[in-house]
Amino acid sequence: MNGIITMSNENIVNMTSVEVVNLINNFREEEGNTIKKEHKTLMRDIRNEIGALKEVGIINENNFVPVKYIDAKGEERPCYKMNKAGIMQMLNKESALVRYKTQQYIEVLENKINQQHKPLTTMELLELEFKAIREQDQKIKEVKQELDEFKLDIPLFQVECKELQAEVRKKGTKCLGGYKSVAYKDNSLRGKVYADIQRQLKREFGIERYEAIKRSQYEVAIKIVSNYKLPLVLEEEVKLKNNQLAFA
């Protein structure tokens, strides 16, 4: 992160707008919001806020202080140094989770700063910042893992059901001898083969409808269909039907 956290004489944490926008994006990601806020957008919002306050005669230089930071290219860029009041002021359009997490993050930094018996150096403050961010990143990973596990534990999506149905028809057609076979053209026999493949899936997973198969079991279901073999009685019926053409 290219911004710098500083501490005022009142032991109040200040952050640059660069750091604030990074926090916003981290907490947005934690709640599943993939829309990232750009720093230039936050800068515009701050300028608009300052302008709106001036129009009603309110000037608070401590909330938003114009400063500079060095970007990834090593170039000097404008930004704002913001105290806690200024940060929370600019979060009024964010979700409740983002506001809460940001306030919690700042309070953690404030508590650690206040516990120190001597002024913290910039490096020490940065270490506190990085530690807090690492903790949040770990929480985001845990949430993602829980979400992935949840997705795998739910029934198949509609598109996956259709894909599985297509595999059943494909395997059934092959067992019947192909689209041009006499057995395939026999609607009754074709229905028996498709139904038997579906019953195989129901038996394997202990379900009433194969659409109830869990997403984590999708690949297994495809493999079951792929490895399906006709029962002996049904296989003989298919052979007999296809042999009718040879004796015709």
C-alpha positions, 0 to 999 in steps of 0.5 A: 500500500502506498499511503502512510498512516500517521498519528496526530497529537491526540493519538488519533489515527489518520489514513490517506485516501489511498488506504481508505479506498483499499479498505473499502474494496477489501471489505466489499470483496468480503461481503461478495461485492465485486465492484471496486471503487477507484481512488479517483472516484473517492477523490472526486467524492471528497472534493464534492463533500468539501465543496458542499460543506463550504456552501453551508459555511462549514470548514473542517481542515482536519477531516480532509488535508491535501497531501501527496503520495508516491504511486506504483510508478514512483510518481507523486500523486495528490491524495487526502489525509483523513482522520476518523471523522473524515473517513466515516463521513465518506463511507455514508454511501457504503453498505452497513458491513463496509462501514462497520468493518472500517470502524472496527479496523480503525478502533483496533489500530487506535487501541494498539496505539493507545497501549504503547508507552512511547510514540509509534514510528511510521514503520511500527504503524505500517506493521500494525496496518499490514497485520490488520489487513492480513487478518482481514484477508484471512477472513475473506479466504475463510468466507470464500471457502465456506461459500465454495463448500456451500455451493457444492452442497446444494442441488444441481443448477438447472444448466447442470441438470440439462447437461446430465439429461443430455449425457443420459440421452447420449449414452442411451442412444449409443446403447440402442445402436445409434440414431439410425438403429431400429431399436432407437426408432422404437419409442417404447424401447428407447424410453425403457433404456433412458428410464433404466439409466435414470434409475441407475442414478437414483439407486446410486445416490438414493434419490427420487429425482436425479435433479436432486444430486448435489453439485459436489457429486456432478462428476460422479454422476457423469461417470456413472452414466458414462460407465452404464451397461444395459441389463442382460434382458434389456440388452437382448431386447435391443439386439433382437429389435436391431436384428429385425432389419437383418432378417427383413 
